[in-house]
């Protein structure tokens, strides 16, 4: 096309041109004309200019209803729909090309079957994904996938992000960071309850801040001998089994939900302490207190244990050799109270007692063995007594005092306790003997029953002889036989009365015996007992 500026002509047609050309304005400048190829009523392809439509927004490329649609549209850069609202473009001007979808002021929607599947909303509106099967999937054959959501991103070496990922057949939800970024927290939150499950079964749930098992008494924390937690720190209460009434913050309540059963405490796989029906059973070791002489078992007047059963020794005090209470070593049914370092005391404000086959139950005295008698030593305020009760049914109805000591030191013994009078003879018998040099039993005689204890024999008599200067002997005999000669004496005057008395101690076998005064006539004449004066024998058994 030739171009020239021509002055206005009278004829109005510039020079030049060729056959078929037409005169065309080149610009808005006056007289800027040029000869150009004439139109044949269509487009000359390929186009060497923009394809435009007039009026705007009135014409189509192809006919959507008449079957006159184009097959493909090839664009090198941008495909713009509307007033730059929807753009499908690839940037060929930059080093790195990009494909852009721009919906302008509206939403960008991807649809299938005339239904929204992906909606990209405006600023502040969410991204909406609405798959036909209500399932969103990210997959690439058998290759594990990762979804990353960034909190900050500077480059691949400096970021904060959360990831959902598969790795080594394990699925993870995690927060990650790199470079100068910070480690961030991860919160799992549910408006109602948060469930933790594995293996397709019920497990644990978090509800209103509490960690609960979905099924009661079914799941464990840790496993026996492995995968165990190390420490558990609790500011409130810990209940094992049924909650105990009265447990306070910081208390550990361990109990079984049934009336029977055992609670075990142990270390290294061994049970050292068992709690069974309210009783502690020790399997090994012992109870020790961290600080010596500081803590108690029970409290004064309250919170006290009921009974204590010891197979060994109870040691009291802080001395290296303290007083002890233990079973008698070679007779374990007996009790031995020992004080190796000093004396032992048993004291009470109003008194104290020591019982043999007897104890006071707070109301009555009772026998351990009703077939045996009982004794008890009672020490009161100013008195002491030893008391006896025969065998019989409980309770003991009465005690018989055997020994008593009052505040003045007076000792009271039952009759026959310290000594017992076994028999006596008091009389003025008629007795004479003329035979000489032979022991003769006199009528001064008594019959006794001895227990075998020591006997005290007190005797007295008066003798006389028919001849002056006559002699005789006096002795004691038992059971008709003289035992000992006690006296040989001489009478100066005929028929003078000679008194004689004495005391003799001996023992006889337990049983019945006779005790008598024996005499020997050593001179010719008659030896006799003066019956004008009483002769006596007193036999007393010394029992203590």
Secondary structure, DSSP 8 states (H G I E B T S, - for coil): -EEEE----SS---S---TTEEEEE-SSSTTEEEEEE---SS--SS-SS----SSTT---SSBTTTTB--S----SSEEEETTTTEEEEE--SSSS--EEEE-TTS-EEEEETTEEEEEE-STTS-EEE--TTS------TTS--EEEEEEEEEETTEEEEEEEEEETTEEEEEEEEETT----------SSEEEEEETTEEEEEEETTEEEESSTTT--SSBTTBS--S----SS-EEESS--TT--TT-EEE--SSSS-EEEEEETTEEEEEEETTEEEESSS----SSTTT--SSBTTBS--S----SSEEEESSSTT-EEEEEETTEEEEEEEE-SSS------SSEEEEEES-EE-SSSEE-S-TTS-EEEEEEESS-EEEEEE-S-SSS----EEEEEE-TT--EEE-TTSSEEEEEEEEE----EE---S-EEEEEEEEEEEE-SSEEEEEEEEEEEESSTTEEEEEEEEETTEEEEEEEEEEESSTT--EEEEEEEEEE--SEEEEEEEEEEE-SSS-EEE-TTS-EEEEEEEE--
